[in-house]
Amino acid sequence: MAFAAELIGNTVTEFSKTEEPQIKVEIKGDKAYMVEANQFMLTFRVEPEASDNHKD
């Protein structure tokens, strides 16, 4: 959970001044962590298995 908390905190800080929602996806192990944020909202989602659609 420390990884998720750090990802959320960094993303909120990075996108806190944007009006359009921005999305950041990080892959760790077999999970994909998605944070969508702007100055008005925050969405956090964990996908149980990282799909090829999210990998670089």
N, CA, C and O atoms as CSV, one atom per row, in Angstrom:
chain,resi,resn,atom,element,x,y,z
A,1,MET,N,N,0.806,-1.195,0.000
A,1,MET,CA,C,0.000,0.000,0.000
A,1,MET,C,C,0.855,1.269,0.000
A,1,MET,O,O,0.385,2.324,-0.426
A,2,ALA,N,N,2.083,1.185,0.462
A,2,ALA,CA,C,2.947,2.359,0.462
A,2,ALA,C,C,3.171,2.849,-0.963
A,2,ALA,O,O,3.206,4.055,-1.209
A,3,PHE,N,N,3.324,1.912,-1.910
A,3,PHE,CA,C,3.497,2.286,-3.313
A,3,PHE,C,C,2.279,3.066,-3.809
A,3,PHE,O,O,2.424,4.105,-4.452
A,4,ALA,N,N,1.080,2.562,-3.511
A,4,ALA,CA,C,-0.158,3.227,-3.952
A,4,ALA,C,C,-0.291,4.608,-3.324
A,4,ALA,O,O,-0.667,5.562,-4.005
A,5,ALA,N,N,0.009,4.728,-2.043
A,5,ALA,CA,C,-0.092,6.019,-1.357
A,5,ALA,C,C,0.879,7.033,-1.963
A,5,ALA,O,O,0.527,8.197,-2.155
A,6,GLU,N,N,2.084,6.595,-2.259
A,6,GLU,CA,C,3.076,7.496,-2.864
A,6,GLU,C,C,2.647,7.915,-4.270
A,6,GLU,O,O,2.779,9.080,-4.646
A,7,LEU,N,N,2.128,6.948,-5.050
A,7,LEU,CA,C,1.657,7.253,-6.402
A,7,LEU,C,C,0.518,8.268,-6.358
A,7,LEU,O,O,0.516,9.225,-7.133
A,8,ILE,N,N,-0.442,8.074,-5.469
A,8,ILE,CA,C,-1.571,9.003,-5.344
A,8,ILE,C,C,-1.072,10.388,-4.944
A,8,ILE,O,O,-1.460,11.387,-5.551
A,9,GLY,N,N,-0.221,10.452,-3.935
A,9,GLY,CA,C,0.297,11.737,-3.462
A,9,GLY,C,C,1.063,12.484,-4.535
A,9,GLY,O,O,0.868,13.685,-4.716
A,10,ASN,N,N,1.932,11.786,-5.246
A,10,ASN,CA,C,2.726,12.425,-6.307
A,10,ASN,C,C,1.844,12.899,-7.456
A,10,ASN,O,O,2.060,13.979,-8.006
A,11,THR,N,N,0.845,12.087,-7.819
A,11,THR,CA,C,-0.037,12.443,-8.927
A,11,THR,C,C,-0.904,13.638,-8.579
A,11,THR,O,O,-1.072,14.543,-9.396
A,12,VAL,N,N,-1.457,13.651,-7.375
A,12,VAL,CA,C,-2.289,14.775,-6.945
A,12,VAL,C,C,-1.460,16.060,-6.933
A,12,VAL,O,O,-1.933,17.104,-7.381
A,13,THR,N,N,-0.242,15.991,-6.430
A,13,THR,CA,C,0.635,17.162,-6.416
A,13,THR,C,C,0.931,17.638,-7.838
A,13,THR,O,O,0.896,18.836,-8.120
A,14,GLU,N,N,1.219,16.698,-8.721
A,14,GLU,CA,C,1.579,17.027,-10.096
A,14,GLU,C,C,0.405,17.637,-10.876
A,14,GLU,O,O,0.606,18.560,-11.664
A,15,PHE,N,N,-0.804,17.136,-10.667
A,15,PHE,CA,C,-1.961,17.551,-11.459
A,15,PHE,C,C,-2.914,18.475,-10.705
A,15,PHE,O,O,-4.017,18.723,-11.191
A,16,SER,N,N,-2.538,18.988,-9.552
A,16,SER,CA,C,-3.446,19.775,-8.717
A,16,SER,C,C,-3.865,21.102,-9.336
A,16,SER,O,O,-4.855,21.691,-8.901
A,17,LYS,N,N,-3.145,21.584,-10.330
A,17,LYS,CA,C,-3.472,22.870,-10.930
A,17,LYS,C,C,-4.118,22.732,-12.312
A,17,LYS,O,O,-4.421,23.735,-12.957
A,18,THR,N,N,-4.329,21.491,-12.768
A,18,THR,CA,C,-4.908,21.292,-14.092
A,18,THR,C,C,-6.427,21.255,-14.018
A,18,THR,O,O,-7.001,20.788,-13.034
A,19,GLU,N,N,-7.070,21.754,-15.069
A,19,GLU,CA,C,-8.527,21.685,-15.134
A,19,GLU,C,C,-8.984,20.404,-15.819
A,19,GLU,O,O,-9.969,19.797,-15.399
A,20,GLU,N,N,-8.286,19.988,-16.862
A,20,GLU,CA,C,-8.622,18.748,-17.550
A,20,GLU,C,C,-8.053,17.572,-16.759
A,20,GLU,O,O,-6.896,17.621,-16.340
A,21,PRO,N,N,-8.841,16.516,-16.546
A,21,PRO,CA,C,-8.322,15.344,-15.830
A,21,PRO,C,C,-7.109,14.745,-16.542
A,21,PRO,O,O,-7.098,14.606,-17.765
A,22,GLN,N,N,-6.103,14.398,-15.769
A,22,GLN,CA,C,-4.886,13.773,-16.276
A,22,GLN,C,C,-4.818,12.363,-15.694
A,22,GLN,O,O,-5.249,12.132,-14.565
A,23,ILE,N,N,-4.282,11.432,-16.461
A,23,ILE,CA,C,-4.218,10.039,-16.025
A,23,ILE,C,C,-2.768,9.592,-15.966
A,23,ILE,O,O,-1.981,9.861,-16.874
A,24,LYS,N,N,-2.429,8.908,-14.885
A,24,LYS,CA,C,-1.111,8.299,-14.744
A,24,LYS,C,C,-1.333,6.822,-14.426
A,24,LYS,O,O,-2.113,6.486,-13.535
A,25,VAL,N,N,-0.650,5.943,-15.152
A,25,VAL,CA,C,-0.748,4.498,-14.935
A,25,VAL,C,C,0.643,3.980,-14.615
A,25,VAL,O,O,1.601,4.270,-15.332
A,26,GLU,N,N,0.751,3.217,-13.546
A,26,GLU,CA,C,2.012,2.584,-13.158
A,26,GLU,C,C,1.775,1.079,-13.047
A,26,GLU,O,O,0.742,0.646,-12.536
A,27,ILE,N,N,2.725,0.290,-13.524
A,27,ILE,CA,C,2.664,-1.164,-13.418
A,27,ILE,C,C,3.638,-1.587,-12.324
A,27,ILE,O,O,4.807,-1.202,-12.340
A,28,LYS,N,N,3.153,-2.373,-11.384
A,28,LYS,CA,C,4.028,-2.909,-10.340
A,28,LYS,C,C,3.608,-4.354,-10.110
A,28,LYS,O,O,2.473,-4.637,-9.725
A,29,GLY,N,N,4.547,-5.256,-10.353
A,29,GLY,CA,C,4.215,-6.675,-10.238
A,29,GLY,C,C,3.176,-7.046,-11.281
A,29,GLY,O,O,3.346,-6.753,-12.464
A,30,ASP,N,N,2.105,-7.687,-10.846
A,30,ASP,CA,C,1.049,-8.083,-11.778
A,30,ASP,C,C,-0.174,-7.185,-11.679
A,30,ASP,O,O,-1.269,-7.584,-12.075
A,31,LYS,N,N,0.004,-5.970,-11.153
A,31,LYS,CA,C,-1.109,-5.039,-10.996
A,31,LYS,C,C,-0.831,-3.730,-11.738
A,31,LYS,O,O,0.308,-3.275,-11.839
A,32,ALA,N,N,-1.901,-3.152,-12.247
A,32,ALA,CA,C,-1.830,-1.828,-12.865
A,32,ALA,C,C,-2.544,-0.854,-11.941
A,32,ALA,O,O,-3.699,-1.072,-11.574
A,33,TYR,N,N,-1.861,0.216,-11.567
A,33,TYR,CA,C,-2.411,1.244,-10.679
A,33,TYR,C,C,-2.707,2.480,-11.524
A,33,TYR,O,O,-1.811,3.010,-12.181
A,34,MET,N,N,-3.957,2.942,-11.510
A,34,MET,CA,C,-4.362,4.080,-12.316
A,34,MET,C,C,-4.862,5.188,-11.404
A,34,MET,O,O,-5.717,4.967,-10.545
A,35,VAL,N,N,-4.315,6.386,-11.603
A,35,VAL,CA,C,-4.770,7.567,-10.867
A,35,VAL,C,C,-5.187,8.601,-11.904
A,35,VAL,O,O,-4.429,8.920,-12.820
A,36,GLU,N,N,-6.395,9.118,-11.749
A,36,GLU,CA,C,-6.885,10.211,-12.586
A,36,GLU,C,C,-7.168,11.374,-11.652
A,36,GLU,O,O,-7.875,11.219,-10.656
A,37,ALA,N,N,-6.619,12.536,-11.969
A,37,ALA,CA,C,-6.758,13.669,-11.046
A,37,ALA,C,C,-6.730,14.991,-11.793
A,37,ALA,O,O,-6.161,15.112,-12.878
A,38,ASN,N,N,-7.359,15.969,-11.178
A,38,ASN,CA,C,-7.217,17.367,-11.559
A,38,ASN,C,C,-7.485,18.190,-10.306
A,38,ASN,O,O,-7.502,17.640,-9.205
A,39,GLN,N,N,-7.691,19.480,-10.448
A,39,GLN,CA,C,-7.858,20.318,-9.261
A,39,GLN,C,C,-9.187,20.066,-8.543
A,39,GLN,O,O,-9.372,20.535,-7.420
A,40,PHE,N,N,-10.107,19.342,-9.164
A,40,PHE,CA,C,-11.430,19.144,-8.576
A,40,PHE,C,C,-11.708,17.729,-8.097
A,40,PHE,O,O,-12.576,17.535,-7.245
A,41,MET,N,N,-10.991,16.727,-8.621
A,41,MET,CA,C,-11.331,15.350,-8.278
A,41,MET,C,C,-10.116,14.432,-8.329
A,41,MET,O,O,-9.061,14.772,-8.864
A,42,LEU,N,N,-10.316,13.248,-7.744
A,42,LEU,CA,C,-9.291,12.201,-7.729
A,42,LEU,C,C,-9.987,10.858,-7.870
A,42,LEU,O,O,-10.958,10.580,-7.167
A,43,THR,N,N,-9.490,10.021,-8.783
A,43,THR,CA,C,-9.975,8.659,-8.939
A,43,THR,C,C,-8.773,7.737,-8.877
A,43,THR,O,O,-7.751,7.997,-9.513
A,44,PHE,N,N,-8.889,6.661,-8.114
A,44,PHE,CA,C,-7.812,5.685,-7.987
A,44,PHE,C,C,-8.386,4.313,-8.266
A,44,PHE,O,O,-9.442,3.958,-7.742
A,45,ARG,N,N,-7.688,3.530,-9.098
A,45,ARG,CA,C,-8.168,2.191,-9.430
A,45,ARG,C,C,-6.980,1.246,-9.526
A,45,ARG,O,O,-5.908,1.623,-9.999
A,46,VAL,N,N,-7.181,0.015,-9.071
A,46,VAL,CA,C,-6.169,-1.033,-9.202
A,46,VAL,C,C,-6.767,-2.145,-10.046
A,46,VAL,O,O,-7.827,-2.681,-9.723
A,47,GLU,N,N,-6.088,-2.485,-11.116
A,47,GLU,CA,C,-6.498,-3.607,-11.952
A,47,GLU,C,C,-5.710,-4.831,-11.475
A,47,GLU,O,O,-4.489,-4.756,-11.334
A,48,PRO,N,N,-6.383,-5.946,-11.227
A,48,PRO,CA,C,-5.712,-7.108,-10.660
A,48,PRO,C,C,-4.609,-7.695,-11.533
A,48,PRO,O,O,-3.638,-8.245,-11.013
A,49,GLU,N,N,-4.744,-7.588,-12.836
A,49,GLU,CA,C,-3.697,-8.081,-13.715
A,49,GLU,C,C,-3.370,-7.006,-14.723
A,49,GLU,O,O,-4.263,-6.443,-15.356
A,50,ALA,N,N,-2.112,-6.724,-14.870
A,50,ALA,CA,C,-1.678,-5.713,-15.834
A,50,ALA,C,C,-1.882,-6.262,-17.239
A,50,ALA,O,O,-1.341,-7.314,-17.582
A,51,SER,N,N,-2.650,-5.562,-18.043
A,51,SER,CA,C,-2.871,-6.008,-19.420
A,51,SER,C,C,-1.823,-5.378,-20.331
A,51,SER,O,O,-1.154,-4.418,-19.948
A,52,ASP,N,N,-1.687,-5.911,-21.513
A,52,ASP,CA,C,-0.732,-5.376,-22.475
A,52,ASP,C,C,-1.101,-3.972,-22.923
A,52,ASP,O,O,-0.247,-3.249,-23.436
A,53,ASN,N,N,-2.361,-3.566,-22.739
A,53,ASN,CA,C,-2.796,-2.232,-23.135
A,53,ASN,C,C,-2.123,-1.141,-22.309
A,53,ASN,O,O,-1.999,-0.013,-22.784
A,54,HIS,N,N,-1.689,-1.438,-21.098
A,54,HIS,CA,C,-1.091,-0.440,-20.221
A,54,HIS,C,C,0.421,-0.467,-20.217
A,54,HIS,O,O,1.059,0.478,-19.753
A,55,LYS,N,N,1.000,-1.539,-20.728
A,55,LYS,CA,C,2.463,-1.672,-20.677
A,55,LYS,C,C,3.104,-0.868,-21.790
A,55,LYS,O,O,2.529,-0.712,-22.867
A,56,ASP,N,N,4.294,-0.360,-21.527
A,56,ASP,CA,C,5.053,0.389,-22.546
A,56,ASP,C,C,5.695,-0.555,-23.516
A,56,ASP,O,O,6.375,-0.119,-24.444
